[in-house]
Amino acid sequence: MIARFGDSEEKLNFVDYLLCMVRLKAVSKTFFALSDDGKGVYINQEKFMALMV
């Protein structure tokens, strides 16, 4: 995540850190919403593409 949200020197400023944490929380919520057992997510290609776009 540092590579995506950090600068060219791989450093995060405060705003970038907050954006990273918001994104991480959203990904975590999505995982648990899609997981039946909390151990994995099993989706088809159509659902995967909808999540990525």
Sequence and secondary structure as in RCSB ss.txt:
>XXXX:A:sequence
MIARFGDSEEKLNFVDYLLCMVRLKAVSKTFFALSDDGKGVYINQEKFMALMV
>XXXX:A:secstr
 HHHHS TTS   HHHHHHHHHHHHHHHHHHHHH SSSS     HHHHHHHH 
